[in-house]
Amino acid sequence: MNKHEDNAGELNPANYQRNMKVYQLGKAEITEGIKFKSAESIKVLKQYEFYGTFPTSISAIDLSYDQADTIEEFTVDLQVQWWDARDGDNNTILGSGESETF
């Protein structure tokens, strides 16, 4: 990760790595029409925790008037140190089961 000002890079991983979580959700309970009963009614089926995530590539941002409903889109490739999968009750089902904060 280089700075624009002096092209100096970050040496401390804590400055550019972060932990991320992704949740796989079940169907929400619907009360009337398309309204959800509550956020609590959405069950977490699985969760994935990625440790030490950092970007390795960011695509160019194309600026054009081709799509009126999109401001900008770009792709980010991420790398991770390791990851764990957990069930809805937060029990480790795949991975180390260890947690570490970056």
Residue pairs with C-beta under 8 A, 6 or more apart in sequence:
1 9
1 10
1 15
1 16
1 54
2 8
2 9
3 9
10 16
13 52
13 54
13 102
14 102
16 54
17 52
17 53
17 54
17 81
17 102
18 52
18 53
18 54
18 102
19 49
19 50
19 51
19 52
19 53
19 101
19 102
20 49
20 50
20 53
20 80
21 47
21 48
21 49
21 50
22 47
22 48
22 50
23 44
23 46
23 47
24 44
24 45
24 46
24 47
24 48
25 42
25 43
25 44
25 45
26 42
26 43
26 44
26 45
27 42
28 36
28 37
28 41
28 42
29 36
29 37
29 38
29 41
29 42
30 36
30 37
31 37
36 42
43 88
44 88
45 87
45 88
46 85
46 86
46 87
46 88
46 93
47 85
47 86
47 88
47 90
48 83
48 84
48 85
48 86
49 83
49 84
49 86
49 99
50 78
50 80
50 82
50 83
51 80
51 81
51 82
51 83
51 84
51 99
51 100
51 102
52 80
52 81
52 82
52 102
53 78
53 79
53 80
53 81
54 78
54 79
55 76
55 77
55 78
55 79
56 77
56 78
56 79
57 75
57 76
57 77
58 74
58 75
58 76
58 77
59 74
59 75
59 76
60 74
61 72
61 73
61 74
62 72
62 73
63 72
82 95
82 96
83 95
84 92
84 94
84 95
84 96
84 97
84 98
84 99
85 92
85 93
85 94
85 95
86 92
86 93
87 93
